[in-house]
Amino acid sequence: MPETFAFVDHDLVAGHAFDGQVRYELKAIKTPSGSVAEGLYAAWITLDNLKQYNSYTTQMVKDVILAVRRASNARDVVAVVFTGAGDKAFCTGGNTKEYAEYYAGRPEEYSQYMRLFNDMVTALLTCDKPVVCRVNGMRVGGGQEIGMACDFSVASDLAKFGQAGPRHGSAPDGGSTDFLPLFVGIEQAMVSCTLCEPWTAYTAYRLGLVNEVVPVLKVDGAFVPNPLVVTETWTENGRIVFGEGKTGAARSQAKALLERGKVDLGPLDEAVDKLLSKLLMTMPGCLQKTVASVRKHKLEHWDQNRETNRAWLALNMMTEANAGFRAFNEGTKEKREPDYVALRQKLARGDQWGTELIESVLPRASK
């Protein structure tokens, strides 16, 4: 390359500093033999809102968009790793405190927020580099949606996957109603989206939602599978392929073992690094085209529905979302849901939506 050659900067905001709750870091990427590929990197984008289980605020959504675009443009980046801080959660969705205290009752404002959210999902779906979701903990609600927008998912076996919409005043229309049927089929997607019952990491793997699950609990110096789930193993290679929650006395014993152990995400990082090494050993242009071609199946549904979903979600902030998000924000740890039965009864007899109805079904109203 001639010494006088200078690249054009295609970043949306040149020199943007990621000094808030989204971190952008370049980390070395290795060949399959373990040597560092000099001058080539993985761009790690980390949601860092530990106190609120890495839920994303409006500012965090903006930073994720800019981070994904920066990684997409970076000529020395091979792939993106999208993850969360700590070992409790990848992401639990939108910041419920912000929803309840600012967006509830303000559909015009929430419509602008959802424009940003849609742009975040679209940025992931159109990134010029493959995106790996490093699932270090809970991936629920909107966290599940941005996780499914990624191209690969490598998960801690302590992680949980699921939706929260209909139980908290919303619909999982930020991607789950578009993507989840493609991953797990319509029946299982219906169960997850409506009943909002979480899946174990092993169930997610069995259903095709993630491509690898890694034990991260260390007990007495050895890594053990999540003790809270019943597992089956393929004896020929020791790979755990199935897991459902334990009950009764077995669950109590499992909890005791979980408390005695220590979470070590080292094996998760090793699995991510191994995947990155495999991606490194491909032709960059062919990899980009292949990833884009496979993504088309998600993009087809996303592009068809995202704007009408955005409009509905905004209007819903006047009614059920107003009640649901406030209930979660104002309730106790034991009770963060509105009185579903009372709400249905009031609507059935003709009560109109408004402040009085919303206040009457909040958790504190039934104490």
N, C-alpha and C positions, 0 to 999 in steps of 0.2 A: 504494500500500500504506500503511495507517495506520502512523504512526510507532511506535505501541505494539506492533505485531506482532512476534513473536519466533518464529523457527523452532525446532522440537524437534530435538535432536541424536539421530540414529539410529545413530551409529557404535557398533560393538561395544565399543570401548575409547576413551572420549573422551580426546582429547589425546595419543594414543600417539605417542611420539617414535621416528622411524625413524632411529636413529643407529648402526645396525650395518651388515650387508652387503646390506641392501635399502634403496634410496633411493626416496623419494616426493617428486616435484617437480611444481609447477604451472607450465606453460609457455604463453606466449601462443599463441593460435590466430588464423590470418589468413583473411581472405576471399579468394576467387579473384583479386581485383584486387591483393592484397598488403597491404591495410590491416589493422591489428590490430583484432580484435573485442573491444572494451573490455569487461572484466568477465567474459569467457569464456575457458576454458582447456582444454588437454589435460593429463591427469594422466599423468606419466611414472613408471613403476615399473621400477627398474633393479636387476638382480642384480649385485652388486659383490663377487665373490670371484675376482679375477683370477688369483691363484696356482693355483687349482684349476679354471680354465676355467669360472667362474661356476656350478659345481655347487652345489646347494642343501643346506644343513645343516637340521637340525630347526628351529632358530631362524629361519632364512630362510623356511622354509615358513610358519611362523606369521606372519611379517611380510608375506609376499605376500598371505595371506588378509586381513589387516587393511587392507593397502593397496588391494586390489581393492574391499573393502567400502566403504572411505572414498571412493574414486573413484565407486563406484556411487551412493552417497548424495549426493555433492556436487552441489548445484543449479547451480553455475557450470561444471561439467565437461561438455564435449561428447563426448569420447572418451578412451580409455585407450591409452597406448603402453607395451607390455611389451617390455623389451629387456635387454641385458647390457652390462657395462662393457667398454671396450677394443674391439679389432677381431679378436680370435681366436675368441671364442665368445659366442653368445647364452646357451646353457646346455648342459652335458654330462650333465645328469641329477642323480641323488642323489649326495651326497658319499661317494665310495667309501671314504675313510679312516674316516669315521664309521660306515659300514656294516660295514667289516671289523673295526674295533676295539671297537665297542659292540654293534651289532645282530646280528652273526653269532653263531649259536647261541642267540639269545634271541628266540624267536618271539613271546612275549607282548609284549615291548617293541616289536618291529617291527610288530606288529599295531596298536599305539597310534600309531606313526609313520605307518603307512599310512592311519589314520583322518585324520590331518592332511593327508597328501598328497591323499587323496580330496576333502577339503574345499577344498583349493586349486584342484583342477580344477573342482569344482562351482562355486566362487566365480567363476571365469572364465566358465563356461558360463551363469551366471545373472546376470552383471553387467548393470545397467540401462543401461550405456553400451557402445557397440561397442568391441571391444578389437583393437588393431592390434599384431601381433608384428613388431617391428623386428629382423630377423635380421641381426645385425652380425658373425656368425661361425658356428662349428659349432652345429648344432641336432641333437643326437643323444641317444639313450636317453630318459630322462625329460624332457630338454629338448625333444625332438621331441613328446612327449606334451602338455606344457603349451603348446607352440607351436600344436599342432593344436586345442587348446581355445579358442584365440583366433579372431576372426572374419575377420581379414585378415592376410596375411603379405607384407611387403615385404622383400626380401633383398638383401644384398651378393652379388655374383656370385662372391665368393671363399668363400662359405659352403658347408658340406657338411651333408647331411641323412641321418639313418639311425638304426638301432637297434643295440643291443649285448647285449640280454638273453641269448639262448641261448649266446653265446660267453663270457659272464661269470657264468653261474650263475643266470639269472633268465628270466622271460618278459616280453615287453612288454605286460603286462596293466594298466599304469597309464594306458591310453587308446589305445595304438597298435592293439591288436587290435580295439578298438571303432571308432576313427576312420579309420584308414588305408584300409580297404577302401572307405569312403565317398568318399575323395578320389581314389584311384588305381585302384580295382577290386581284386578278390580276388587275381588272379594276381600283380600287382605288389606288393600288400601282403604276400603270402606270401613273395615273394623277399626283400623288405626285412626282414620280421620274423624270418625263419629264418636267412638267410645273413649278415645284418648287414653287407652291403657298402654303403658310403656312396654317395649320389647327389650329383652336382654340383647347384648352384643351378639351372642350365639344365634339367637332367633333371627336377628338382622342378617347375619351371615347366611344362615340356612335359606332365608327368603331372597337372597341376592341383593340386599341393600348395601352391603360392604364387601370388599374383596379380601380382607384379611382381619383376623382377630388375634390379639396377642395377650397372653397372661402377664400381668404387671404386679401382682401381689407376691411379696417375698415373705415367706414364713420359715424361720429357722435356717436362713441362708439359701433357701431354694424357692424358685418361682412355682406357684401353684395356680391352677385355674380358679376363676371366681367361685368361692365356696357357696355362694347363694344360689347357684344354678345347678341343675342336674345335667351332666354332660355325657356324651358318647364320643368315643375316639376311634378313628381308623387305625387299627393296630399296625398296619404296614408302614405308616409314617408318623404315627402319634399325633395326628392333626385333629383337634377338637372341632366337631361339625354341628353340634346341636346343643341347645341349652334352654331349659325352662326353670322358672323359679321354684325353690324348695318351699315346703310348708311345714307347719307344726314344729315338733321337736327338732327335726333336721334343720329347720331354718334358724332356730335359736343357737344350735351348735355351730352353724355356719357363721352367724354373726359374731360369735365369740372368737372364731378363727380369724375372721376379717379384722377384728379389733386388735388381735395379737400380731397381725402381720403389718408390713409397711409397704406402701405403694412406691414402686420404682419404675419410672417410665422409660428406663434405658432400653428394654426390649422393644418398646414401641418405636423409639427413635431408630433403633437398628433396622426394624422392618421398613420404616420410611426411607432410610438411607439405601437399603437394598433395592427398593422400588425405583428410587431416583437414579441409582447406578444403571438399572436396566433401561430407563428412559434415555440416559446419556448415550447409550450404545445403539442409537438409531440415527438415521438421516434426519436432520432438523426440519427440512421442508416437508418430507414425507410424513413425519410425525405430526406436524402441525395440521396438514390436510386430513390425515386420518382422524385425529381428535375432532376436528371441525365437522367431519362427515358423520361421526357417531353422535355428536351433540345435536345434530339436526332434529333428531327424534324428540328431544326435550324442547328445543327451540320452537318447533312447530306448534306445540301446545302452549308454551309460554307466550309467544308473540300473539297467538290468537285470543288469549284470555286476559292478559295482564292489565289492560286499560279498563275493561269493564269490571274486573275484579277490584281494581283500585277505586273506582267510583262507588261500588257497593260498600267496600270496607270503610270509606270515608263517611258515607251516610249512616252506616251502622254505629258510628261514634255518638250518634244522638240517642241511641236506644240500648240494645243489649251490650254493646262494647262499653258504653258508659257505665252500666251497672257491673259488668263483669270485671273490668280492669280496676274500678274503684273497690270492689269487694276484695280482690287480691291484694291491693295496696293498703287498704284500711283494716283488713281482717287480721286475725291472729294466725300463728303458725299452724294451729289445729283447724282453723276454719277460715278459708280464704275464698269461699265460693258463695254466690248469692243463694237465696232460698228458691230453688228451682220450682218446687211444687207451688209455693205461694205465688210466684210470678205467673206460672201457667194458669192458676186459678183466677188471679186478678184479670189477666188478659181474656180469659174465657167468659168472664162476666161483663166485659166491656170497658174495663178501666183503661184510661189513655196513658200513653207514655208521657213522662214528665218528671220533674224533680220529686214530687210526692211518691210516685210509684217506685222510682229508683231507690229513694231513701228507705222505703218500706221493706225492700228485699235484701238490703245489705246485711252482712253478718252481725253487725252491732245492733241492728234493729230487732233481732230475735233473741238477744241475750236475756 
